[in-house]
Amino acid sequence: MRTAAHEDHPPPAVFLLLATLSLLAAVLAIALWLIIDLEAPRYGLIRIDSADHLLRDVRASMGVPTR
């Protein structure tokens, strides 16, 4: 019985399904992270600090006081 349990393995389709689901979950996680990161552009890894500086300069040139 021990030998039979040691030699009995899941079919290759199970491993293929696990690999496919793992890859799909990773892609989904990356997509969600990217959406959340773009939603908060001043706090995430994708930042828009240079664009903020440009907008401040444009506002100053128009005579609009900045905060």
PDB file of N, CA, C and O in Angstrom:
ATOM      1  N   MET A   1       0.832  -1.190   0.000  1.00  0.00           N
ATOM      2  CA  MET A   1       0.000   0.000   0.000  1.00  0.00           C
ATOM      3  C   MET A   1       0.883   1.264   0.000  1.00  0.00           C
ATOM      4  O   MET A   1       0.573   2.237  -0.687  1.00  0.00           O
ATOM      5  N   ARG A   2       1.961   1.244   0.757  1.00  0.00           N
ATOM      6  CA  ARG A   2       2.867   2.389   0.812  1.00  0.00           C
ATOM      7  C   ARG A   2       3.538   2.599  -0.554  1.00  0.00           C
ATOM      8  O   ARG A   2       3.692   3.733  -1.007  1.00  0.00           O
ATOM      9  N   THR A   3       3.929   1.512  -1.193  1.00  0.00           N
ATOM     10  CA  THR A   3       4.569   1.604  -2.502  1.00  0.00           C
ATOM     11  C   THR A   3       3.593   2.150  -3.540  1.00  0.00           C
ATOM     12  O   THR A   3       3.971   2.972  -4.375  1.00  0.00           O
ATOM     13  N   ALA A   4       2.370   1.711  -3.495  1.00  0.00           N
ATOM     14  CA  ALA A   4       1.355   2.198  -4.439  1.00  0.00           C
ATOM     15  C   ALA A   4       1.090   3.684  -4.225  1.00  0.00           C
ATOM     16  O   ALA A   4       0.934   4.425  -5.196  1.00  0.00           O
ATOM     17  N   ALA A   5       1.038   4.132  -2.979  1.00  0.00           N
ATOM     18  CA  ALA A   5       0.817   5.546  -2.689  1.00  0.00           C
ATOM     19  C   ALA A   5       2.008   6.388  -3.146  1.00  0.00           C
ATOM     20  O   ALA A   5       1.840   7.529  -3.575  1.00  0.00           O
ATOM     21  N   HIS A   6       3.197   5.824  -3.054  1.00  0.00           N
ATOM     22  CA  HIS A   6       4.398   6.552  -3.461  1.00  0.00           C
ATOM     23  C   HIS A   6       4.494   6.677  -4.981  1.00  0.00           C
ATOM     24  O   HIS A   6       5.015   7.671  -5.488  1.00  0.00           O
ATOM     25  N   GLU A   7       4.005   5.696  -5.695  1.00  0.00           N
ATOM     26  CA  GLU A   7       4.104   5.699  -7.160  1.00  0.00           C
ATOM     27  C   GLU A   7       2.905   6.340  -7.838  1.00  0.00           C
ATOM     28  O   GLU A   7       2.955   6.608  -9.038  1.00  0.00           O
ATOM     29  N   ASP A   8       1.847   6.590  -7.116  1.00  0.00           N
ATOM     30  CA  ASP A   8       0.640   7.170  -7.691  1.00  0.00           C
ATOM     31  C   ASP A   8       0.757   8.697  -7.655  1.00  0.00           C
ATOM     32  O   ASP A   8       0.879   9.293  -6.585  1.00  0.00           O
ATOM     33  N   HIS A   9       0.718   9.322  -8.838  1.00  0.00           N
ATOM     34  CA  HIS A   9       0.849  10.771  -8.942  1.00  0.00           C
ATOM     35  C   HIS A   9      -0.359  11.348  -9.674  1.00  0.00           C
ATOM     36  O   HIS A   9      -1.029  10.639 -10.424  1.00  0.00           O
ATOM     37  N   PRO A  10      -0.637  12.631  -9.458  1.00  0.00           N
ATOM     38  CA  PRO A  10      -1.721  13.260 -10.221  1.00  0.00           C
ATOM     39  C   PRO A  10      -1.383  13.301 -11.707  1.00  0.00           C
ATOM     40  O   PRO A  10      -0.206  13.314 -12.069  1.00  0.00           O
ATOM     41  N   PRO A  11      -2.369  13.321 -12.552  1.00  0.00           N
ATOM     42  CA  PRO A  11      -2.117  13.371 -13.999  1.00  0.00           C
ATOM     43  C   PRO A  11      -1.471  14.708 -14.394  1.00  0.00           C
ATOM     44  O   PRO A  11      -1.633  15.710 -13.698  1.00  0.00           O
ATOM     45  N   PRO A  12      -0.750  14.715 -15.498  1.00  0.00           N
ATOM     46  CA  PRO A  12      -0.094  15.947 -15.951  1.00  0.00           C
ATOM     47  C   PRO A  12      -1.072  17.101 -16.198  1.00  0.00           C
ATOM     48  O   PRO A  12      -0.693  18.267 -16.089  1.00  0.00           O
ATOM     49  N   ALA A  13      -2.308  16.784 -16.525  1.00  0.00           N
ATOM     50  CA  ALA A  13      -3.303  17.839 -16.762  1.00  0.00           C
ATOM     51  C   ALA A  13      -3.529  18.670 -15.501  1.00  0.00           C
ATOM     52  O   ALA A  13      -3.795  19.869 -15.589  1.00  0.00           O
ATOM     53  N   VAL A  14      -3.424  18.046 -14.340  1.00  0.00           N
ATOM     54  CA  VAL A  14      -3.595  18.779 -13.078  1.00  0.00           C
ATOM     55  C   VAL A  14      -2.472  19.800 -12.910  1.00  0.00           C
ATOM     56  O   VAL A  14      -2.723  20.940 -12.518  1.00  0.00           O
ATOM     57  N   PHE A  15      -1.249  19.399 -13.203  1.00  0.00           N
ATOM     58  CA  PHE A  15      -0.126  20.318 -13.093  1.00  0.00           C
ATOM     59  C   PHE A  15      -0.220  21.441 -14.130  1.00  0.00           C
ATOM     60  O   PHE A  15       0.125  22.587 -13.843  1.00  0.00           O
ATOM     61  N   LEU A  16      -0.686  21.109 -15.327  1.00  0.00           N
ATOM     62  CA  LEU A  16      -0.883  22.122 -16.358  1.00  0.00           C
ATOM     63  C   LEU A  16      -1.950  23.133 -15.925  1.00  0.00           C
ATOM     64  O   LEU A  16      -1.794  24.337 -16.125  1.00  0.00           O
ATOM     65  N   LEU A  17      -3.014  22.637 -15.342  1.00  0.00           N
ATOM     66  CA  LEU A  17      -4.073  23.519 -14.859  1.00  0.00           C
ATOM     67  C   LEU A  17      -3.565  24.413 -13.727  1.00  0.00           C
ATOM     68  O   LEU A  17      -3.888  25.600 -13.695  1.00  0.00           O
ATOM     69  N   LEU A  18      -2.790  23.876 -12.816  1.00  0.00           N
ATOM     70  CA  LEU A  18      -2.220  24.679 -11.729  1.00  0.00           C
ATOM     71  C   LEU A  18      -1.291  25.764 -12.268  1.00  0.00           C
ATOM     72  O   LEU A  18      -1.334  26.904 -11.804  1.00  0.00           O
ATOM     73  N   ALA A  19      -0.460  25.420 -13.235  1.00  0.00           N
ATOM     74  CA  ALA A  19       0.445  26.405 -13.812  1.00  0.00           C
ATOM     75  C   ALA A  19      -0.330  27.497 -14.543  1.00  0.00           C
ATOM     76  O   ALA A  19       0.008  28.676 -14.440  1.00  0.00           O
ATOM     77  N   THR A  20      -1.364  27.108 -15.278  1.00  0.00           N
ATOM     78  CA  THR A  20      -2.174  28.075 -16.005  1.00  0.00           C
ATOM     79  C   THR A  20      -2.898  29.017 -15.055  1.00  0.00           C
ATOM     80  O   THR A  20      -2.921  30.228 -15.276  1.00  0.00           O
ATOM     81  N   LEU A  21      -3.488  28.469 -14.004  1.00  0.00           N
ATOM     82  CA  LEU A  21      -4.189  29.305 -13.030  1.00  0.00           C
ATOM     83  C   LEU A  21      -3.227  30.230 -12.287  1.00  0.00           C
ATOM     84  O   LEU A  21      -3.575  31.369 -11.979  1.00  0.00           O
ATOM     85  N   SER A  22      -2.027  29.749 -12.000  1.00  0.00           N
ATOM     86  CA  SER A  22      -1.031  30.594 -11.333  1.00  0.00           C
ATOM     87  C   SER A  22      -0.635  31.765 -12.220  1.00  0.00           C
ATOM     88  O   SER A  22      -0.526  32.896 -11.746  1.00  0.00           O
ATOM     89  N   LEU A  23      -0.420  31.501 -13.492  1.00  0.00           N
ATOM     90  CA  LEU A  23      -0.061  32.561 -14.427  1.00  0.00           C
ATOM     91  C   LEU A  23      -1.201  33.563 -14.588  1.00  0.00           C
ATOM     92  O   LEU A  23      -0.973  34.772 -14.623  1.00  0.00           O
ATOM     93  N   LEU A  24      -2.407  33.062 -14.682  1.00  0.00           N
ATOM     94  CA  LEU A  24      -3.575  33.935 -14.806  1.00  0.00           C
ATOM     95  C   LEU A  24      -3.745  34.800 -13.565  1.00  0.00           C
ATOM     96  O   LEU A  24      -4.056  35.986 -13.677  1.00  0.00           O
ATOM     97  N   ALA A  25      -3.547  34.230 -12.393  1.00  0.00           N
ATOM     98  CA  ALA A  25      -3.658  34.990 -11.146  1.00  0.00           C
ATOM     99  C   ALA A  25      -2.571  36.061 -11.061  1.00  0.00           C
ATOM    100  O   ALA A  25      -2.824  37.166 -10.581  1.00  0.00           O
ATOM    101  N   ALA A  26      -1.372  35.739 -11.522  1.00  0.00           N
ATOM    102  CA  ALA A  26      -0.284  36.723 -11.506  1.00  0.00           C
ATOM    103  C   ALA A  26      -0.594  37.892 -12.429  1.00  0.00           C
ATOM    104  O   ALA A  26      -0.375  39.048 -12.068  1.00  0.00           O
ATOM    105  N   VAL A  27      -1.104  37.594 -13.619  1.00  0.00           N
ATOM    106  CA  VAL A  27      -1.461  38.656 -14.569  1.00  0.00           C
ATOM    107  C   VAL A  27      -2.579  39.519 -14.000  1.00  0.00           C
ATOM    108  O   VAL A  27      -2.549  40.742 -14.136  1.00  0.00           O
ATOM    109  N   LEU A  28      -3.551  38.902 -13.376  1.00  0.00           N
ATOM    110  CA  LEU A  28      -4.649  39.654 -12.777  1.00  0.00           C
ATOM    111  C   LEU A  28      -4.149  40.538 -11.646  1.00  0.00           C
ATOM    112  O   LEU A  28      -4.583  41.682 -11.511  1.00  0.00           O
ATOM    113  N   ALA A  29      -3.244  40.017 -10.836  1.00  0.00           N
ATOM    114  CA  ALA A  29      -2.687  40.804  -9.734  1.00  0.00           C
ATOM    115  C   ALA A  29      -1.903  42.001 -10.268  1.00  0.00           C
ATOM    116  O   ALA A  29      -1.999  43.095  -9.711  1.00  0.00           O
ATOM    117  N   ILE A  30      -1.134  41.814 -11.329  1.00  0.00           N
ATOM    118  CA  ILE A  30      -0.380  42.920 -11.921  1.00  0.00           C
ATOM    119  C   ILE A  30      -1.332  43.969 -12.489  1.00  0.00           C
ATOM    120  O   ILE A  30      -1.102  45.168 -12.327  1.00  0.00           O
ATOM    121  N   ALA A  31      -2.388  43.529 -13.149  1.00  0.00           N
ATOM    122  CA  ALA A  31      -3.353  44.472 -13.717  1.00  0.00           C
ATOM    123  C   ALA A  31      -4.047  45.275 -12.619  1.00  0.00           C
ATOM    124  O   ALA A  31      -4.217  46.487 -12.755  1.00  0.00           O
ATOM    125  N   LEU A  32      -4.445  44.619 -11.540  1.00  0.00           N
ATOM    126  CA  LEU A  32      -5.086  45.333 -10.438  1.00  0.00           C
ATOM    127  C   LEU A  32      -4.126  46.305  -9.777  1.00  0.00           C
ATOM    128  O   LEU A  32      -4.512  47.425  -9.445  1.00  0.00           O
ATOM    129  N   TRP A  33      -2.863  45.887  -9.578  1.00  0.00           N
ATOM    130  CA  TRP A  33      -1.874  46.778  -8.978  1.00  0.00           C
ATOM    131  C   TRP A  33      -1.672  48.018  -9.857  1.00  0.00           C
ATOM    132  O   TRP A  33      -1.575  49.133  -9.345  1.00  0.00           O
ATOM    133  N   LEU A  34      -1.609  47.825 -11.164  1.00  0.00           N
ATOM    134  CA  LEU A  34      -1.415  48.938 -12.079  1.00  0.00           C
ATOM    135  C   LEU A  34      -2.595  49.902 -12.037  1.00  0.00           C
ATOM    136  O   LEU A  34      -2.400  51.117 -12.034  1.00  0.00           O
ATOM    137  N   ILE A  35      -3.797  49.380 -12.006  1.00  0.00           N
ATOM    138  CA  ILE A  35      -4.988  50.231 -11.936  1.00  0.00           C
ATOM    139  C   ILE A  35      -4.988  51.036 -10.647  1.00  0.00           C
ATOM    140  O   ILE A  35      -5.251  52.238 -10.669  1.00  0.00           O
ATOM    141  N   ILE A  36      -4.696  50.390  -9.526  1.00  0.00           N
ATOM    142  CA  ILE A  36      -4.676  51.087  -8.237  1.00  0.00           C
ATOM    143  C   ILE A  36      -3.544  52.112  -8.203  1.00  0.00           C
ATOM    144  O   ILE A  36      -3.717  53.205  -7.664  1.00  0.00           O
ATOM    145  N   ASP A  37      -2.390  51.770  -8.772  1.00  0.00           N
ATOM    146  CA  ASP A  37      -1.257  52.688  -8.781  1.00  0.00           C
ATOM    147  C   ASP A  37      -1.556  53.915  -9.642  1.00  0.00           C
ATOM    148  O   ASP A  37      -1.167  55.026  -9.281  1.00  0.00           O
ATOM    149  N   LEU A  38      -2.227  53.738 -10.755  1.00  0.00           N
ATOM    150  CA  LEU A  38      -2.583  54.871 -11.598  1.00  0.00           C
ATOM    151  C   LEU A  38      -3.687  55.722 -10.974  1.00  0.00           C
ATOM    152  O   LEU A  38      -3.800  56.909 -11.278  1.00  0.00           O
ATOM    153  N   GLU A  39      -4.487  55.136 -10.120  1.00  0.00           N
ATOM    154  CA  GLU A  39      -5.567  55.865  -9.463  1.00  0.00           C
ATOM    155  C   GLU A  39      -5.027  56.869  -8.443  1.00  0.00           C
ATOM    156  O   GLU A  39      -5.660  57.896  -8.196  1.00  0.00           O
ATOM    157  N   ALA A  40      -3.879  56.590  -7.854  1.00  0.00           N
ATOM    158  CA  ALA A  40      -3.260  57.487  -6.879  1.00  0.00           C
ATOM    159  C   ALA A  40      -1.887  57.909  -7.402  1.00  0.00           C
ATOM    160  O   ALA A  40      -0.873  57.383  -6.944  1.00  0.00           O
ATOM    161  N   PRO A  41      -1.833  58.844  -8.347  1.00  0.00           N
ATOM    162  CA  PRO A  41      -0.577  59.146  -9.033  1.00  0.00           C
ATOM    163  C   PRO A  41       0.477  59.841  -8.173  1.00  0.00           C
ATOM    164  O   PRO A  41       1.639  59.906  -8.575  1.00  0.00           O
ATOM    165  N   ARG A  42       0.116  60.350  -7.026  1.00  0.00           N
ATOM    166  CA  ARG A  42       1.113  61.018  -6.187  1.00  0.00           C
ATOM    167  C   ARG A  42       1.709  60.100  -5.131  1.00  0.00           C
ATOM    168  O   ARG A  42       2.638  60.499  -4.429  1.00  0.00           O
ATOM    169  N   TYR A  43       1.198  58.886  -5.001  1.00  0.00           N
ATOM    170  CA  TYR A  43       1.656  58.000  -3.934  1.00  0.00           C
ATOM    171  C   TYR A  43       2.255  56.692  -4.418  1.00  0.00           C
ATOM    172  O   TYR A  43       2.964  56.041  -3.651  1.00  0.00           O
ATOM    173  N   GLY A  44       2.008  56.282  -5.636  1.00  0.00           N
ATOM    174  CA  GLY A  44       2.462  54.980  -6.106  1.00  0.00           C
ATOM    175  C   GLY A  44       3.843  55.024  -6.733  1.00  0.00           C
ATOM    176  O   GLY A  44       4.579  55.999  -6.577  1.00  0.00           O
ATOM    177  N   LEU A  45       4.186  53.967  -7.438  1.00  0.00           N
ATOM    178  CA  LEU A  45       5.469  53.909  -8.130  1.00  0.00           C
ATOM    179  C   LEU A  45       5.455  54.748  -9.405  1.00  0.00           C
ATOM    180  O   LEU A  45       6.491  55.268  -9.821  1.00  0.00           O
ATOM    181  N   ILE A  46       4.284  54.878 -10.022  1.00  0.00           N
ATOM    182  CA  ILE A  46       4.142  55.722 -11.204  1.00  0.00           C
ATOM    183  C   ILE A  46       3.746  57.099 -10.704  1.00  0.00           C
ATOM    184  O   ILE A  46       2.628  57.287 -10.224  1.00  0.00           O
ATOM    185  N   ARG A  47       4.650  58.062 -10.810  1.00  0.00           N
ATOM    186  CA  ARG A  47       4.433  59.381 -10.219  1.00  0.00           C
ATOM    187  C   ARG A  47       4.344  60.443 -11.304  1.00  0.00           C
ATOM    188  O   ARG A  47       4.860  60.271 -12.408  1.00  0.00           O
ATOM    189  N   ILE A  48       3.677  61.550 -10.967  1.00  0.00           N
ATOM    190  CA  ILE A  48       3.525  62.656 -11.912  1.00  0.00           C
ATOM    191  C   ILE A  48       4.081  63.950 -11.325  1.00  0.00           C
ATOM    192  O   ILE A  48       3.548  65.025 -11.604  1.00  0.00           O
ATOM    193  N   ASP A  49       5.124  63.873 -10.531  1.00  0.00           N
ATOM    194  CA  ASP A  49       5.684  65.062  -9.904  1.00  0.00           C
ATOM    195  C   ASP A  49       6.143  66.087 -10.930  1.00  0.00           C
ATOM    196  O   ASP A  49       5.963  67.286 -10.722  1.00  0.00           O
ATOM    197  N   SER A  50       6.727  65.641 -12.025  1.00  0.00           N
ATOM    198  CA  SER A  50       7.194  66.584 -13.045  1.00  0.00           C
ATOM    199  C   SER A  50       6.014  67.318 -13.677  1.00  0.00           C
ATOM    200  O   SER A  50       6.126  68.503 -13.991  1.00  0.00           O
ATOM    201  N   ALA A  51       4.902  66.644 -13.867  1.00  0.00           N
ATOM    202  CA  ALA A  51       3.715  67.292 -14.427  1.00  0.00           C
ATOM    203  C   ALA A  51       3.148  68.302 -13.435  1.00  0.00           C
ATOM    204  O   ALA A  51       2.660  69.355 -13.845  1.00  0.00           O
ATOM    205  N   ASP A  52       3.202  68.002 -12.147  1.00  0.00           N
ATOM    206  CA  ASP A  52       2.740  68.953 -11.139  1.00  0.00           C
ATOM    207  C   ASP A  52       3.580  70.226 -11.178  1.00  0.00           C
ATOM    208  O   ASP A  52       3.048  71.332 -11.082  1.00  0.00           O
ATOM    209  N   HIS A  53       4.880  70.064 -11.318  1.00  0.00           N
ATOM    210  CA  HIS A  53       5.772  71.218 -11.380  1.00  0.00           C
ATOM    211  C   HIS A  53       5.448  72.070 -12.610  1.00  0.00           C
ATOM    212  O   HIS A  53       5.433  73.298 -12.527  1.00  0.00           O
ATOM    213  N   LEU A  54       5.196  71.439 -13.722  1.00  0.00           N
ATOM    214  CA  LEU A  54       4.849  72.148 -14.948  1.00  0.00           C
ATOM    215  C   LEU A  54       3.537  72.913 -14.769  1.00  0.00           C
ATOM    216  O   LEU A  54       3.429  74.064 -15.192  1.00  0.00           O
ATOM    217  N   LEU A  55       2.546  72.287 -14.149  1.00  0.00           N
ATOM    218  CA  LEU A  55       1.265  72.960 -13.935  1.00  0.00           C
ATOM    219  C   LEU A  55       1.407  74.139 -12.981  1.00  0.00           C
ATOM    220  O   LEU A  55       0.757  75.167 -13.168  1.00  0.00           O
ATOM    221  N   ARG A  56       2.248  74.003 -11.962  1.00  0.00           N
ATOM    222  CA  ARG A  56       2.488  75.126 -11.045  1.00  0.00           C
ATOM    223  C   ARG A  56       3.127  76.295 -11.780  1.00  0.00           C
ATOM    224  O   ARG A  56       2.767  77.447 -11.540  1.00  0.00           O
ATOM    225  N   ASP A  57       4.073  76.012 -12.676  1.00  0.00           N
ATOM    226  CA  ASP A  57       4.712  77.073 -13.449  1.00  0.00           C
ATOM    227  C   ASP A  57       3.713  77.775 -14.364  1.00  0.00           C
ATOM    228  O   ASP A  57       3.759  78.997 -14.502  1.00  0.00           O
ATOM    229  N   VAL A  58       2.820  77.026 -14.983  1.00  0.00           N
ATOM    230  CA  VAL A  58       1.807  77.615 -15.866  1.00  0.00           C
ATOM    231  C   VAL A  58       0.858  78.491 -15.061  1.00  0.00           C
ATOM    232  O   VAL A  58       0.509  79.593 -15.487  1.00  0.00           O
ATOM    233  N   ARG A  59       0.442  78.000 -13.900  1.00  0.00           N
ATOM    234  CA  ARG A  59      -0.453  78.801 -13.051  1.00  0.00           C
ATOM    235  C   ARG A  59       0.229  80.069 -12.587  1.00  0.00           C
ATOM    236  O   ARG A  59      -0.395  81.129 -12.545  1.00  0.00           O
ATOM    237  N   ALA A  60       1.501  79.977 -12.237  1.00  0.00           N
ATOM    238  CA  ALA A  60       2.234  81.167 -11.797  1.00  0.00           C
ATOM    239  C   ALA A  60       2.367  82.173 -12.929  1.00  0.00           C
ATOM    240  O   ALA A  60       2.272  83.380 -12.702  1.00  0.00           O
ATOM    241  N   SER A  61       2.588  81.681 -14.162  1.00  0.00           N
ATOM    242  CA  SER A  61       2.716  82.602 -15.297  1.00  0.00           C
ATOM    243  C   SER A  61       1.392  83.278 -15.623  1.00  0.00           C
ATOM    244  O   SER A  61       1.387  84.352 -16.223  1.00  0.00           O
ATOM    245  N   MET A  62       0.273  82.676 -15.243  1.00  0.00           N
ATOM    246  CA  MET A  62      -1.046  83.263 -15.466  1.00  0.00           C
ATOM    247  C   MET A  62      -1.428  84.230 -14.355  1.00  0.00           C
ATOM    248  O   MET A  62      -2.431  84.934 -14.469  1.00  0.00           O
ATOM    249  N   GLY A  63      -0.643  84.274 -13.281  1.00  0.00           N
ATOM    250  CA  GLY A  63      -0.952  85.153 -12.164  1.00  0.00           C
ATOM    251  C   GLY A  63      -1.883  84.544 -11.150  1.00  0.00           C
ATOM    252  O   GLY A  63      -2.369  85.245 -10.263  1.00  0.00           O
ATOM    253  N   VAL A  64      -2.149  83.242 -11.256  1.00  0.00           N
ATOM    254  CA  VAL A  64      -3.023  82.565 -10.297  1.00  0.00           C
ATOM    255  C   VAL A  64      -2.182  82.163  -9.098  1.00  0.00           C
ATOM    256  O   VAL A  64      -1.165  81.490  -9.262  1.00  0.00           O
ATOM    257  N   PRO A  65      -2.584  82.559  -7.891  1.00  0.00           N
ATOM    258  CA  PRO A  65      -1.775  82.188  -6.711  1.00  0.00           C
ATOM    259  C   PRO A  65      -1.815  80.673  -6.473  1.00  0.00           C
ATOM    260  O   PRO A  65      -2.850  80.027  -6.638  1.00  0.00           O
ATOM    261  N   THR A  66      -0.680  80.138  -6.089  1.00  0.00           N
ATOM    262  CA  THR A  66      -0.609  78.710  -5.783  1.00  0.00           C
ATOM    263  C   THR A  66      -0.766  78.514  -4.281  1.00  0.00           C
ATOM    264  O   THR A  66      -0.514  79.421  -3.488  1.00  0.00           O
ATOM    265  N   ARG A  67      -1.180  77.335  -3.917  1.00  0.00           N
ATOM    266  CA  ARG A  67      -1.365  77.041  -2.491  1.00  0.00           C
ATOM    267  C   ARG A  67      -0.085  76.692  -1.834  1.00  0.00           C
ATOM    268  O   ARG A  67      -0.062  76.416  -0.635  1.00  0.00           O
TER     269      ARG A  67
END
